[in-house]
Amino acid sequence: MSRISENPDQPVIVFGGSGFVGSHLLERLKAEGMRALFSIDLRAPKAPIDGVRYIQHDIRDLSDLQLDAPGPVIFNLAAVHTTPGHAPWEYYDANVRGAIEVTRLARRLDAQQIVFTSSISVYGPDEAAKDETAPPNPQSDYGRSKLMAEQVHLDWQAENPARSLVITRPAVVFGQGEGGNFTRLAKLLSKGWFIYPGRRDTIKSCIYVGDLVDWMLAAAQHKVPFTLFNGAYSERYTIEQIVGVFQDVAFPKIRTLTIPAGVLRAAAGVMRPLSSTGLGIHPDRIDKLMVSTNVLPGWAEARGLHSTDRLRPALQDWKQRTQGRFV
């Protein structure tokens, strides 16, 4: 894959560069020969990448941020996203204010391109499949804040037709360093068992982090005024299928059990007071596990990107990278 810019010295700024997707993106940009790489994040990186300039800064106020980076390409990956886990106002404070501040910085630096990671949460929970033409219908504060942030970026692009905006709406992103749903699943499977929460046919749209980065860069290279794409594979994988592929790739001896939804909700209600300590189970997490996330990658399919038969090779690659530990 070619670079996002013919000029290897064009600055690239990654907000959220210390995070999961941001770290993989910076690794790819470094490998492609981009030399002026900036990461801006509240957190320090766990594994700094040589040649990247790391700046710890709050995205909610960039007014005092001084960067020698004229005309950069900007990736805005920073967000408050864990649900449940935050007060409602925190999603808007970080995600919407962050979008406002990033676009203000883009104006100051005369940036002509922004790539923004939104979320499939803007569609709202629904069993029906949705491609990029589906109307948004967010039902959570996270989803609503992401849709508002999309509009902030759209307003920035509309100010100048020469500007280019890419918005991606990723589903569940998995891979090395994720620490989320797939990592938790792998840890459970490594113990030799898995309990299906209420049902086995829940659809969980997903994408490997390496493929998501590929798609983001492919969209950025076109430099058209606006691109919107769902970050998810074409296959509508159920949780049972995902467990089955994990079993084939790494955990052949696991046993499974299905517990009725009512039993799980009751147990979660009893243990909810301990959820803040990490020992309990939040009832909202149980509900999330039983609701499908079902999106289709119309944009990626139309452009011939790798969107099918990817789950098995992705898990095999993750296994190899982490010596079978799936961390």
C-alpha positions in Angstrom: 0.0 0.0 0.0 1.3 3.4 -0.9 1.7 6.3 1.5 -1.1 8.6 2.3 1.1 11.4 0.9 3.7 11.6 -1.8 5.7 13.8 0.5 7.1 11.6 3.3 7.8 14.8 5.3 4.2 15.9 5.4 3.1 16.1 9.0 0.6 13.5 10.3 -1.1 14.2 13.6 -2.8 11.3 15.4 -5.1 12.2 18.2 -5.4 9.2 20.5 -2.1 7.9 19.2 -1.3 6.1 22.5 -4.5 4.0 22.2 -5.2 0.7 20.6 -6.0 1.7 17.0 -3.8 4.8 17.1 -0.7 2.7 18.0 -1.3 0.4 15.0 -1.9 3.3 12.7 1.4 5.0 13.7 3.3 1.7 13.2 1.8 1.5 9.7 2.6 5.1 8.9 6.2 4.7 10.1 6.6 1.5 8.0 5.3 3.4 5.0 8.1 6.0 5.4 6.2 8.9 6.8 8.7 10.9 8.9 6.9 13.7 10.6 4.6 11.8 13.0 2.9 13.3 16.0 0.8 11.5 18.6 -1.4 13.7 20.9 -3.0 11.8 23.8 -3.7 12.3 27.5 -1.9 9.0 28.1 1.7 8.1 27.6 2.3 5.3 25.1 2.8 1.8 26.5 5.3 1.0 23.7 6.7 4.2 22.1 7.4 4.0 18.4 10.8 5.3 17.4 10.5 8.5 15.4 7.1 9.5 16.7 6.8 12.7 18.7 4.5 12.0 21.6 2.7 14.9 23.2 0.5 14.5 26.3 -2.4 16.9 26.0 -6.1 17.2 26.7 -8.1 17.1 23.4 -10.8 19.2 25.1 -8.6 22.3 25.0 -6.0 22.7 22.3 -5.8 26.5 22.3 -2.3 26.5 23.8 -1.0 23.6 21.7 2.0 24.8 19.6 3.0 22.5 16.7 5.5 23.0 13.9 3.3 21.0 11.6 1.9 23.0 8.7 -0.7 21.5 6.4 -0.9 18.2 8.3 -3.1 15.1 7.7 -5.1 14.7 10.9 -6.5 11.5 12.4 -9.0 12.0 15.2 -9.2 8.8 17.1 -9.5 10.2 20.6 -12.8 9.4 22.5 -14.5 8.5 25.7 -16.2 5.2 24.6 -16.6 2.6 27.3 -20.3 2.0 27.9 -21.4 1.7 30.6 -18.6 3.4 32.5 -19.0 7.1 32.3 -21.5 9.8 33.3 -23.6 11.0 30.3 -22.0 14.4 30.2 -18.5 12.9 29.9 -19.2 11.5 26.4 -20.2 14.9 25.1 -17.5 16.7 27.0 -14.8 14.6 25.4 -16.2 13.6 22.1 -18.0 16.7 21.0 -15.7 19.3 22.6 -12.8 17.2 21.2 -14.1 17.4 17.7 -14.6 21.2 18.0 -11.0 21.6 19.2 -9.5 19.3 16.6 -11.3 21.2 13.8 -10.1 24.5 15.2 -6.6 23.3 15.2 -7.0 22.0 11.7 -8.0 25.6 10.6 -5.0 27.1 12.4 -2.6 24.6 10.8 -4.3 24.8 7.4 -5.0 21.1 7.4 -6.8 19.9 4.2 -7.7 16.4 5.4 -9.2 14.8 8.6 -9.9 11.1 9.2 -12.4 10.7 12.0 -13.3 7.5 13.8 -17.0 7.5 14.8 -18.8 4.4 15.8 -21.6 2.0 14.6 -23.4 3.2 17.8 -24.8 6.1 15.7 -27.1 3.5 14.1 -28.6 2.4 17.4 -29.2 -1.2 18.5 -31.1 -3.2 15.9 -31.2 -6.8 14.6 -31.5 -5.6 11.0 -28.4 -5.2 8.9 -27.3 -1.6 8.1 -25.0 -0.3 5.5 -23.7 3.3 5.2 -27.0 4.5 3.7 -29.0 3.6 6.9 -30.3 6.6 8.8 -28.6 7.2 12.2 -30.7 6.5 15.3 -28.4 6.6 18.3 -29.9 5.4 21.6 -26.9 6.0 23.9 -25.1 9.1 25.0 -22.0 7.6 23.4 -23.8 7.1 20.1 -25.4 10.6 20.2 -22.1 12.2 21.1 -20.4 10.5 18.2 -23.1 11.6 15.7 -22.7 15.2 17.0 -18.9 14.9 16.5 -19.5 13.7 12.9 -21.5 16.9 12.2 -18.7 19.1 13.7 -16.3 17.5 11.2 -18.8 17.8 8.4 -19.2 21.5 9.1 -15.4 21.9 8.9 -15.3 20.1 5.5 -18.2 22.2 4.1 -16.3 25.4 4.7 -13.9 24.6 1.8 -14.6 22.1 -1.0 -10.8 21.5 -1.3 -10.9 19.8 2.1 -11.2 16.1 2.5 -13.0 14.3 5.3 -13.1 10.6 6.0 -15.5 9.2 8.6 -15.3 5.6 9.6 -17.9 3.9 11.8 -16.0 0.8 13.2 -17.8 -2.2 14.7 -15.9 -4.2 17.3 -12.2 -3.8 16.6 -9.9 -6.6 17.8 -6.3 -7.4 17.8 -3.0 -7.0 19.7 -3.4 -4.5 22.5 -7.2 -4.3 22.3 -8.0 -5.2 25.9 -11.7 -5.3 25.1 -14.4 -7.8 24.1 -12.3 -10.2 22.0 -9.5 -10.1 24.6 -11.9 -11.0 27.4 -13.4 -13.7 25.2 -10.0 -15.2 24.6 -9.2 -15.2 28.3 -12.4 -17.1 29.1 -11.8 -19.6 26.3 -8.2 -20.2 27.6 -9.8 -21.5 30.8 -11.6 -24.1 28.8 -15.2 -22.9 28.9 -17.6 -20.2 27.7 -21.1 -19.2 28.8 -23.4 -17.8 26.1 -25.4 -15.0 27.6 -29.0 -15.7 26.8 -28.5 -16.6 23.1 -26.0 -18.0 20.7 -27.1 -16.2 17.5 -26.3 -12.6 18.5 -24.6 -11.0 15.5 -21.4 -9.2 16.4 -20.0 -7.2 13.5 -16.2 -7.0 13.8 -12.9 -6.1 12.1 -9.3 -6.8 12.7 -7.3 -3.7 13.6 -4.9 -4.2 10.7 -7.7 -4.3 8.2 -9.3 -1.2 9.8 -6.1 0.7 9.4 -5.8 -0.5 5.7 -9.3 0.8 5.0 -8.7 4.1 6.7 -5.5 4.7 4.7 -7.2 3.5 1.5 -10.0 6.1 2.1 -7.5 8.8 2.9 -5.5 8.3 -0.3 -8.5 9.1 -2.5 -8.7 12.7 -1.1 -12.3 13.2 -2.3 -14.4 15.7 -0.3 -16.2 13.1 1.8 -16.0 9.4 2.4 -18.1 7.4 4.9 -17.5 3.8 5.6 -18.5 1.1 8.1 -15.5 -0.8 9.6 -16.8 -4.3 9.6 -16.5 -7.6 7.7 -19.2 -8.6 5.2 -19.9 -11.9 7.1 -22.5 -11.4 9.8 -20.7 -13.4 12.4 -22.7 -14.7 15.4 -21.1 -15.0 18.8 -21.3 -18.8 18.3 -19.4 -18.6 15.0 -16.7 -16.3 16.6 -16.3 -18.8 19.5 -16.1 -21.6 16.9 -13.3 -20.0 15.0 -11.4 -19.2 18.2 -11.8 -22.8 19.1 -10.4 -24.0 15.8 -7.5 -21.6 15.9 -6.4 -21.8 19.5 -8.7 -23.5 22.0 -9.8 -26.9 20.7 -11.0 -28.3 24.1 -13.4 -25.7 25.3 -16.9 -26.4 26.6 -19.9 -24.1 26.2 -23.1 -23.5 28.1 -26.1 -21.2 27.5 -27.6 -19.4 30.6 -31.1 -17.8 30.2 -31.2 -14.1 30.0 -33.3 -13.7 33.1 -30.9 -15.6 35.3 -28.0 -13.5 34.1 -29.9 -10.2 34.6 -30.8 -11.3 38.2 -27.2 -12.2 39.0 -25.9 -8.9 37.5 -28.4 -7.0 39.6 -27.1 -8.6 42.7 -23.5 -8.0 41.8 -23.9 -4.5 40.4 -22.7 -2.7 43.6 -19.3 -4.4 43.0 -19.1 -3.4 39.3 -17.0 -0.3 40.0 -14.4 -2.5 41.6 -14.2 -4.9 38.7 -15.7 -7.8 40.7 -19.3 -7.2 39.7 -21.3 -7.4 36.5 -23.2 -4.4 35.2 -26.7 -5.3 34.0 -26.2 -3.0 30.9 -23.3 -5.1 29.9 -25.5 -8.2 29.9 -28.0 -6.4 27.7 -25.3 -5.4 25.3 -24.1 -9.0 24.9 -27.6 -10.0 23.8 -28.2 -7.3 21.3 -26.8 -7.7 17.8 -24.4 -5.2 16.2 -25.2 -5.9 12.5 -23.6 -3.6 9.9 -22.4 -4.1 6.4 -19.3 -2.6 4.7 -20.9 -1.3 1.5 -18.0 1.1 0.8 -15.3 -1.5 1.3 -17.1 -4.1 -0.8 -17.6 -1.7 -3.7 -13.8 -1.0 -3.7 -12.7 -4.6 -3.6 -11.1 -4.3 -0.2 -10.5 -7.4 1.9 -13.9 -7.7 3.6 -14.7 -11.5 3.5 -13.2 -14.6 5.0 -11.0 -12.5 7.3 -11.9 -13.7 10.8 -9.8 -16.9 10.8 -6.6 -15.4 9.3 -7.0 -12.4 11.6 -7.1 -14.6 14.7 -4.2 -16.6 13.4 -2.2 -13.5 13.0 -3.1 -12.2 16.4 -2.1 -15.6 17.9 1.2 -15.5 16.2 2.0 -11.9 17.2 1.3 -12.6 20.9 2.6 -16.2 21.1 -0.9 -17.5 21.7 -1.7 -15.2 24.6 -4.1 -12.9 22.7 -3.2 -9.8 24.6 
